[in-house]
């Protein structure tokens, strides 16, 4: 499946959509036409465009970086990916008599390129997601031991292992507790304030106290003692 201008524009940040020309799209499709690159390059090109949000990178550089990262993800070495991404640049280096050491330095420098590394980061699958089946399998094993092991110690250790793996993160628990307590305290304060206002209004209406006396009255909080 080839990419057309409208398809590409839809996934790009608005500020660079005008840079999408037919020539650029044709260049992209010339890469996609290579069998080993079809699915990976297209998906990566359309999927990593969020790295362009801050406007620091040019669209052409983005396409080159995605191409390089795609080759790397398909198993190419840094040098091989660089040569496939920049065949003309590589040919020029050879024609100029560049040594293998010089070429390696260019490859190493490009591999450290900020845009390249941002795209690499986007391509990485978090370990907890990648290993989720193993995590669940390990929990199942511990659950089986907890229920059926002959040794009480083994059952106890398995139970503790499950408790440790499934316990709520303390930082999140504290944050949750604080949030609940703050909400309850605010609600209680609001109710107390409304009650106090109603009492003061009734006292003014019945002429037990006037507004000046109300304004200068001392608020007594439950639990406080005079003289403290």
ABEGO torsion letter per residue (X at the ends): XBBBAAAAAAABBAAAAAABBAAAAAAAAAAAABAAAAAAAAAAAAAAAAAAAAGABBAAAAAAAAAAAAAAAAGBBAAAAAAAABAAAAAAAAAAGBBAAAAAAAAAAAAABAAAAAAAAAABBBAAAAAAAAAAAAAAAAAAAAAABABAAAAAAAAAAAAAAABBBAAAAAAAAAAAAAAAAAAAAAAAAAAAAAAAAAAAAAGABBAAAAAABBBBBBGBBBGX
